[in-house]
Amino acid sequence: MILECGQCHTRYLVPDSAVGPEGRTVRCANCRHSWFQPPPGALELTKPVATPKFEQTPPPPAPIVAAPAEPAPAYAGVDHDYDAFAHEPPFRPRRNPARRWTIAAITAGVLMLIATAALVFGNLPNFAAMLGLPLGGGETPLKFVNLKKPDRRDLPNGSELFAIGGQVKNPTGQRQSVPDILAELRDASDRPVYKWTIKPDQRTIAPGGAMNFDSAKLDVPTSSRSVKLSFTAAAPGN
């Protein structure tokens, strides 16, 4: 049915079920004028007359705000649960600007902390070394020196012990981080037959300093003829 405001003559398209069989009081969303709207059947028998009585003392139920019906919606059927005057929630939640400012402040604080640490320790590579972090690019200037000859010996329980050792030297003028050491055994054809990782006793080496390392394994393959050492974070060939 179509409702028309007697004050501003704004027209609204609402379903018959919104007014109901008893009629109800409605309010114009344009000029805020209220009037009692009779049920659809009563419109054919009586001519609605706007009187001051309905203007000043509208009967219950409580007035509701009707929304303009432009463009007019298409109704496929009668929905008894449908309320044309119900308030619609916003489509998007409101953003919280305070939360964005909090995240920005935390990010700025972390960046300032990193910059301050870089100034205190001289530069970022040295700072990474103090934390035991590997250098960028997967490379390290550390070198293996004073390597011991591999030692094979039989144990009383019938097992064979294979031991290696040596030193890791820092030839640079800066403190360096120490990656894990990869030990790889190869056969006579230089094919890998066994490997394991050696954890260093310390994670940084002072400028020009060195550290010892030793490792042993039981019952390694008898076909092994040579040992190749490398750093797990180093480029191939070190």
Rosetta blueprint (number, residue, H / E / L):
1 M L
2 I E
3 L E
4 E E
5 C L
6 G L
7 Q L
8 C L
9 H L
10 T L
11 R E
12 Y E
13 L E
14 V L
15 P L
16 D H
17 S H
18 A H
19 V H
20 G L
21 P L
22 E L
23 G L
24 R E
25 T E
26 V E
27 R E
28 C L
29 A L
30 N L
31 C L
32 R L
33 H L
34 S E
35 W E
36 F E
37 Q E
38 P L
39 P L
40 P H
41 G H
42 A H
43 L H
44 E H
45 L L
46 T L
47 K L
48 P L
49 V L
50 A L
51 T L
52 P H
53 K H
54 F H
55 E H
56 Q H
57 T L
58 P L
59 P L
60 P L
61 P L
62 A L
63 P L
64 I E
65 V E
66 A L
67 A L
68 P L
69 A L
70 E L
71 P L
72 A L
73 P L
74 A L
75 Y L
76 A L
77 G L
78 V L
79 D L
80 H L
81 D L
82 Y L
83 D L
84 A L
85 F L
86 A L
87 H L
88 E L
89 P L
90 P L
91 F L
92 R L
93 P L
94 R L
95 R L
96 N L
97 P H
98 A H
99 R H
100 R H
101 W H
102 T H
103 I H
104 A H
105 A H
106 I H
107 T H
108 A H
109 G H
110 V H
111 L H
112 M H
113 L H
114 I H
115 A H
116 T H
117 A H
118 A H
119 L H
120 V H
121 F H
122 G L
123 N L
124 L H
125 P H
126 N H
127 F H
128 A H
129 A H
130 M H
131 L L
132 G L
133 L L
134 P L
135 L L
136 G H
137 G H
138 G H
139 E L
140 T L
141 P L
142 L L
143 K E
144 F E
145 V E
146 N L
147 L L
148 K L
149 K L
150 P L
151 D E
152 R E
153 R E
154 D E
155 L L
156 P L
157 N L
158 G L
159 S L
160 E E
161 L E
162 F E
163 A E
164 I E
165 G E
166 G E
167 Q E
168 V E
169 K E
170 N L
171 P L
172 T L
173 G L
174 Q L
175 R L
176 Q E
177 S E
178 V L
179 P L
180 D L
181 I E
182 L E
183 A E
184 E E
185 L E
186 R E
187 D L
188 A L
189 S L
190 D L
191 R L
192 P E
193 V E
194 Y E
195 K E
196 W E
197 T E
198 I E
199 K L
200 P L
201 D L
202 Q L
203 R L
204 T E
205 I E
206 A L
207 P L
208 G L
209 G L
210 A E
211 M E
212 N E
213 F E
214 D E
215 S E
216 A E
217 K E
218 L E
219 D L
220 V L
221 P L
222 T L
223 S L
224 S L
225 R L
226 S E
227 V E
228 K E
229 L E
230 S E
231 F E
232 T L
233 A L
234 A L
235 A L
236 P L
237 G L
238 N L
